[in-house]
Amino acid sequence: MLHPGSLCCNSSHCTWTSSHEMLRPYILKPFHIFQNVSKNTGINNIGRSLRVPPFMASQLPAATTEHQLVSTQDGSSQNTAPQPLQVAKRLEKFKTTIFTQMSSLAIKHGAINLGQGFPNFDGPEFVKEAAIQAIRDGKNQYARGYGIPDLNSAVADRFKKETGLTVDPEKEVTVTSGCTEAIAATILGLINPGDEVILFAPFYDSYEATLSMAGAKIKSVTLKPPNFSIPIDELKSIVSKNTRAILMNTPHNPTGKMFTRDELNVIASLCIEHDVLVFSDEVYDKLAFEMDHISIASLSGMYDRTVTLNSLGKTFSLTGWKIGWAVAPAHLTWGVRQAHSFLTFATSTPMQYAAATALRAPDSYYEELRRDYIAKKTILVEGLESVGFTVYPSSGTYFVVVDHTPFGLENDVAFCEYLIKEVGVVAIPTSVFYLNPEEGKNLVRFTFCKDEGTLRSAVERMKEKLLKK
Ligand SMILES: Cc1ncc(COP(=O)(O)O)c(C=O)c1O
């Protein structure tokens, strides 16, 4: 139910702080990097004063004010003046806060949140009960580093059911803290500084940041509207003997595109020809609406060069649990586990027990999930069309991308700020998902992983207040 002034519903997990997706520091992009900076505090804000890029904000001299002098236990005063922000060079460009700005604006304006990719409804009872039972049963100490045996087996069983491939749960499955950690362990465990890695833009935000941490050289090909197909010739032109890996995501966030068998065949033959690895992020595999999801690992000759990445969060509406996994042949699993051992070592024990229960859900669970999401998608897509957006087709995920230009705002960030402040709805600017942000300036992303009332209210607000220019 929608409560006036709340973000979207009154559910306890529906807060701005519960999703890493929105609050993670975002990439600094040239055409909208000018933030307002309060000179006194040196902290970026949506204030009114000085317009400088955020990276300069961190270098502004920080003035001391009375409030920054606090007493210590021995009664002396200590200067708590903010220090210039510090960050290692490899992450320097990721520290701006476009989404944090959106978040504070959203709270201030009581906006309905169709931005963050997490459900505002809860996960299934049988999975929550399994977690509670595991805690009561004392499954509360460190788990085995690469996963409790039961979960490794459940992942292997599910992989076999979906791809037809038999994998060894002990040697080819690694349980991680969400897919985010599986991505990081894969990249840090298998990519050397200077290795070239190809992404499909727009891409999920952690890819670029983690590749930067690994010192990789990033190249990208852009999936363009209306159908976001892979530009095959362009892809062929950038794969070479210097390419170490292609990092792909299907169904694809933010566009909802699903890679077709023909496209996957092209990627596969390029990878085989040039001896390239594939890291395939398939967290939305069960949210495939218009066609069947295909794992690239299942294509002939591909399993041996593929790390398949997945997690529990999207499929079971439990994004806060952060249980993920990587499936790969033993020779690649070795690198993934080496990094995983020193990133997190092991993942929450009771949640792993519950995850094993979840993965053994009957087919009817997945069918119902799809039915629910198709209904939500219909409400949002028809609603956005009636508001006047050009809505691009989304075959999978719980996202849909639209062209905002009929409403006359200069770019995606300006549009999203307007939408929050003047209309009371949150969407995500997509320019942050490209190496070249210009490519995303006409597109914004909405999510439909919200209850139907929330989706309808958001559409009503837009119909009422968003006027075509
Ligand atoms: C494409 C993609 N990969 C990975 C993740 C992260 O998954 P997890 O929450 O399991 O770390 C997300 C979350 O939004 C995502 O959209």
The ligand as an SDF file (V2000), in Angstrom:
LIG
                    3D

 16 16  0  0  0  0  0  0  0  0999 V2000
   23.1570   -7.6490  -13.8860 C   0  0  0  0  0  0  0  0  0  0  0  0
   23.3750   -7.7690  -12.4170 C   0  0  0  0  0  0  0  0  0  0  0  0
   24.3770   -8.5320  -11.9650 N   0  0  0  0  0  0  0  0  0  0  0  0
   24.6230   -8.6610  -10.6530 C   0  0  0  0  0  0  0  0  0  0  0  0
   23.8440   -8.0240   -9.7150 C   0  0  0  0  0  0  0  0  0  0  0  0
   24.1720   -8.1670   -8.2640 C   0  0  0  0  0  0  0  0  0  0  0  0
   23.5910   -9.2870   -7.7320 O   0  0  0  0  0  0  0  0  0  0  0  0
   23.7100   -9.6060   -6.1800 P   0  0  0  0  0  0  0  0  0  0  0  0
   22.7340   -8.7410   -5.4750 O   0  0  0  0  0  0  0  0  0  0  0  0
   23.4100  -11.0510   -6.0840 O   0  0  0  0  0  0  0  0  0  0  0  0
   25.1010   -9.2780   -5.7660 O   0  0  0  0  0  0  0  0  0  0  0  0
   22.7720   -7.2150  -10.1280 C   0  0  0  0  0  0  0  0  0  0  0  0
   21.9550   -6.4980   -9.1340 C   0  0  0  0  0  0  0  0  0  0  0  0
   21.2640   -5.5460   -9.3980 O   0  0  0  0  0  0  0  0  0  0  0  0
   22.5400   -7.0790  -11.5230 C   0  0  0  0  0  0  0  0  0  0  0  0
   21.5430   -6.3130  -11.9850 O   0  0  0  0  0  0  0  0  0  0  0  0
  1  2  1  0
  2  3  1  0
  2 15  2  0
  3  4  2  0
  4  5  1  0
  5  6  1  0
  5 12  2  0
  6  7  1  0
  7  8  1  0
  8  9  2  0
  8 10  1  0
  8 11  1  0
 12 13  1  0
 12 15  1  0
 13 14  2  0
 15 16  1  0
M  END
$$$$
